Amino acid sequence: MSIVSAPARPGPGERLIEAQGVVLSFGQTPALRGASVSVAAGEILAVMGPSGSGKSTLLHCLAGILVPDAGEVWLERRRLDTMDETERSALRRDRFGFVFQFGQLVPELTAEENVALPLLLGGIRRGPALEQARAWFDRLGLNGLEQRRSGELSGGQAQRVALARGLVARPEVLFADEPTGSLDSLTGEQVMRLLTAAAREQGTAVILVTHEARVAAYADREVIVRDGRVSSLTPGRVAP
């Protein structure tokens, strides 16, 4: 049985996850200096800012990967930052999904095994997990690639496999850290269209870290991180 239970999801527009005055330093180097941001259920939020601004660090605090030195992180009515590592690991496994810049697929596994990995870690038997994983290959234009390993996939194909892995367990929140950063512009646009369409269909909130305006254009709302603070808000633009 999972350590972190998953209550009924908040309705669209209800606050799901929030950082309040988060402070974090790496040694003597401050990364976050009182950052605050909230994300509603089903919302796609773009976190923008230049390299080194603290946007990825903020994402890692919201996901429970890093614990802030001060401030609070809330998931619904629970303090995420005061959970122990076992609880936060279970939360990441059961309620969160992740897509990173370079996909980070497990090279020893086939593409369909990579997609099924969150389901297998969540206790679903191999047969049903692989069946659920295979459904994503047609959806993302990956038919025929189920048995390939990461070294046999193009960058765009590997990132779509990583996207399927991040969404296959129907997470409440998908954390996407520069998901198109290693892709050419055309392939990046394709990945973002697939990501946003799948997330909206499932009602998954997305926290999208990017420094590219064309990627942020797919979000409902944008925030700007500068020098470790969420310093401004700009209206999001929903891409066609």
Buried (B, 14 or more C-beta within 10 A) or exposed (E): EEBBEEEEBBEEEEEBBBBBEBBBBEEEEBBBBBBBBBBBBBBBBBBBBEEEBBBBBBBBBBBBBBBBEEBBBBBBEEEBBEBEEEBBBBBBBBBBBBBBBEBBBEEEBBBBBBBBBBBBEEEBEEEEBBBBBBEBBEBBEBEEBBEBBBEEBEBBBBBBBBBBBBBBBEBBBBBBBBBBBBBEEEBBBBBBEBBBEBBBEBBBBBBBBBBBEEBBBBBBBBBBBBBBBBEEEEEBBEBE
